[in-house]
Amino acid sequence: MAQVLEFKLPDLGEGLTEAEIVRWLVAVGDVVTVDQPVVEVETAKAMVEVPCPYGGVVTARFGEEGSDLPVGAPLLTVAVGASDPAEVPLPAVGPPGRSGPSDQSPPGPSGAAGPSGSSRSGPGAGDLGRTAGPGPDPAGSGPSAATRTPPPTGPGSAPGRGAAGGGRSGNVLVGYGTGAPTGRRRRVRRPAPAASGARVEQANGAAQGPVPVVSPLVRRLARERGVDLRALTGTGRDGLIMRSDVERAALRTEVADARTAGSGSAGPVSAQSVSAGPTPAESVPVEAARAESFRPVAGAAARAGVVRVPLRGVAGAAAEKFARSRREIPDATCWVDADATELMAVRTAMNAAGGPKISILALLARICTAALARHPELNATVDQAAREIVRLPEVHLGFAAQTDRGLVVPVVRDAHDRSVESLSAEIARLTEAARVGRMAPGDLAGGTFTLNNYGVFGVDGSTPIINHPEAAMLGVGRIVPKPWVHDGELAVRQVVQLSLTFDHRVCDGGTAGGFLRHVADCVEQPAVLLRSL
């Protein structure tokens, strides 16, 4: 018989603790192979397709599109060893409107429950739910799953692994039983909790006991939006508070404040009312509000034309990095104008010779790696705890890329070992992946130096913020025809402004100036680059 295995949301790296389900790539009953992508999720870094490590038949999916899942939460279950959906009795269809696996699971074969949610019983039923009791339960003995008593869910008991949030009813997956046969689980029908038990008791305006939050992102969001986590009942597994719960609570509070201000009433909105949700007369289109990029300011201070832009996803991660860089890095900037006429001519000649096209960014990247070989002080980071400068042997070159989802910095691995042609191909690959939002988290991590071509925006100069924890960033402005003294005569040349923003802890101005001067020399006379090849 097939063994049902649970696949959990894996650690996506770089300290990410949760992800939003963007799109399911498989449905319940589909046959999947090992390492086949099954879901597309969005993190604070990028859009990622998550592959499943098991091959078999999908028996359940956890979470709906648009919902958030913490790392380690179940994504789906797979009946390993089955190659045909007919071999695997699928879970029963749960009541409509409930999130979780049962609302997406079609009725199984003969013996499966109908829409009413009644469970199967007897030997050979192939139940896929988890057993509720700790004792042995041989097939065909004991009470049916529909009449089992679910485990206690009070503060003093361990929650079931598949327990749903308060206020839900229907079939719920609960903890593993010790006597269930290998690969077989049973579905337990759990009664809807009473209204008084659907939420944590309130005392003096705050809930008692631990707050079920595992994500630091959710905690930070609650602090920023002024939401009391103890007043919320999470909609995640085992009552886990998700980011969407905090956003709903904040939106309800703001709408209530706006109504209070409009009516002249000064009565505060209680935490209990926020947790319980709006009445039909006060219902708020929460999901529609979440989908909007801009949201009007609510509250007494609201005025026409003012909007709030949520710092979430890529934009939120970038904002945190910018702020941390400014807090921790004592940066300085130097700049120089350079005649790029010869560099542009070299690029034209290389592309005219045939083969893959070489981008100007690839040439500048190769110049950067040559300059870093001469000035390794700038390919470094600062260990503040140890009060040490850490110089790195390899160059992982990041380059800034503007996308519809915000600014990202893809990283070209081992750029110091690559030719101009290899650099151009890798930059093109990463740029396209960033444009369509299909970058792996590893493509955005581990950079040691960043190249920022802000000239594509039509500007000449900038003082960019260093990409923490790196030590420097080279900025490149637009290349435009300008009057220039060339060979003692005034001429029109292709001129570019180069700037270097550097961490003054890792080097002084002499080193930074030497690096920038070498870059400018290679731009003006590409033959200089041959000496370092």
Secondary structure, 3 states (H helix, E strand, C coil): CCEEEEEECCCCCCCCCEEEEEEECCCCCCEECCCEEEEEEECCCCEEEEEECCCEEEEEECCCCCCEEECCCEEEEEEECCCCHHHCCCCCCCCCCCCCCHHHCCCCCCCCCCCCCCCCCCCCCCCECCCCCCCECCCCCCCCHHHCCCCCCCCCCCCCCCCCCCCCCEEECCCCCCECCCCCECCEEECCCCHHHCCCCEECCEECCCCCCCCHHHHHHHHHHCCCHHHCCCCCHHHCCCHHHHHHHHHHHHHHHHHHHHHCCCCCCCHHHHHHCCCHHHCCCHHHHHHCCCEECCCCCCCCCCEECCCCHHHHHHHHHHHHHHHHCCEEEEEEEEECHHHHHHHHHHHHCCCCCCCHHHHHHHHHHHHHHHCHHHCEEEECCCCEEEECCCCCEEECEEECCEEECCEECCHHHCCHHHHHHHHHHHHHHHHHCCCCHHHHCCCCEEEEEHHHHCCCCCCCCCCCCCCEEEEECCCEEEEEEECCEEEEEEEEEEEEEEECCCCCHHHHHHHHHHHHHHHHCHHHHHHHC
